[in-house]
Amino acid sequence: MPIGFPRESRLYGARVLCTLEEPVNGGQNRIVTASERSIQLVRVAAEAAAEKLADDIIAYDVSDQLVITDAFLLCSASNDRQVRSVVDEIEERLRVEADAKPVRREGEREGRWVLLDYLDIVVHVQHEEDRNFYALERLWKDCPAIELPESVKRVAAQRGHGAAR
């Protein structure tokens, strides 16, 4: 049984123990220590992104590396209009389903890389050219991946684009 570490949620001050094991990097298991709230937000945001046909949806637990957030959700879109559509859907679904609003939103005007900061999670929606150029996955590849809902994986498989992880 993996050992978990109590984490304090920045939004609600509640202490939770989250000890999910997620296979990453060649099948090695890493312990996900992000709060349950963060994992819930990531999953809702991933489903919203998949609904708007975002590609390469992946989430990382960065809670052991950063003190400012628990998780990153990364996804990409093929054009500026789709980037905006994905961002709007993520915001709407998180507001309705999780009562969450971003404390900061950056990059919306250009529509190439929009960052939504929800404190517990940070969502990056990038134009696929920017996603390839900046390759944020390289920076966070040693962090545990957060398992995404089956619906997200199904959409990725049906489209034949980047597989959701």
Residue pairs with C-beta under 8 A, 6 or more apart in sequence:
1 19
2 19
2 21
2 29
2 31
3 19
3 31
4 17
4 18
4 19
4 31
4 33
5 17
5 33
6 15
6 16
6 17
7 15
7 16
7 17
7 18
7 33
7 34
7 35
7 63
7 70
8 14
8 15
8 35
9 15
9 16
9 35
9 37
9 38
9 120
10 119
10 120
11 37
11 119
11 120
12 37
14 37
16 35
16 36
16 37
18 32
18 33
18 34
18 35
18 36
18 39
19 31
19 32
19 33
20 31
20 32
20 39
20 146
20 147
21 29
21 30
21 31
21 32
22 29
22 30
22 32
22 61
22 144
22 145
22 146
22 147
23 29
23 145
24 30
24 141
24 143
24 144
24 145
25 141
25 142
30 61
30 143
30 144
31 144
32 39
32 61
32 144
32 146
33 61
33 63
33 64
34 42
34 61
34 63
34 70
34 71
34 120
34 146
35 63
35 70
35 120
37 120
38 61
38 63
38 70
38 71
38 120
38 121
39 71
39 146
40 98
41 71
41 94
41 98
41 100
41 118
41 120
41 121
42 59
42 71
42 73
42 121
42 146
42 148
43 146
43 148
43 149
44 93
44 94
44 97
44 98
45 73
45 90
45 93
45 94
45 121
45 123
46 57
46 59
46 73
46 75
46 148
46 149
46 152
46 164
47 93
47 149
47 151
47 152
48 86
48 89
48 90
48 92
48 93
48 94
49 57
49 73
49 75
49 86
49 89
49 90
49 125
49 152
50 57
50 151
50 152
50 155
50 156
50 164
51 89
51 155
52 77
52 82
52 85
52 86
52 89
53 77
53 82
53 155
53 159
54 75
54 76
54 77
54 82
54 86
54 125
55 75
55 76
55 77
55 78
55 128
55 156
55 159
55 161
55 162
56 74
56 75
56 76
56 128
56 131
56 161
56 162
56 163
56 164
57 73
57 74
57 75
57 148
57 152
57 156
57 162
57 164
57 165
58 73
58 74
58 75
58 137
58 145
58 148
58 164
58 165
59 71
59 72
59 73
59 74
59 145
59 146
59 148
59 165
60 71
60 72
60 74
60 140
60 143
60 144
60 145
60 146
61 70
61 71
61 143
61 144
61 145
61 146
62 69
62 70
62 71
62 72
62 140
62 143
63 69
63 70
63 71
64 143
65 140
65 143
69 117
69 119
69 120
69 121
69 122
70 120
70 121
71 120
71 121
71 122
71 146
72 121
72 122
72 123
72 124
72 136
72 140
73 121
73 122
73 123
73 124
74 124
74 126
74 131
74 136
74 137
75 86
75 123
75 124
75 125
75 126
76 125
76 126
76 127
76 128
76 130
76 131
76 162
77 83
77 85
77 86
77 125
77 126
77 127
77 128
78 127
78 128
79 127
80 110
80 111
80 112
80 127
81 111
83 111
83 112
83 113
83 114
83 125
83 126
83 127
84 108
84 111
84 114
86 125
87 108
87 114
87 116
87 123
87 125
90 116
90 123
90 125
91 101
91 102
91 116
94 100
94 101
94 102
94 118
95 101
100 118
101 118
102 116
102 117
102 118
103 117
103 118
103 119
104 115
104 116
104 117
105 114
105 115
105 116
105 117
106 114
106 115
106 117
107 113
107 114
107 115
108 114
111 127
112 126
112 127
112 129
112 130
113 124
113 125
113 126
113 127
113 130
113 134
114 124
114 125
114 126
115 122
115 123
115 124
116 122
116 123
116 125
124 136
126 134
126 136
145 165
148 164
148 165
152 164
153 163
153 164
155 164
156 162
156 163
156 164
157 163
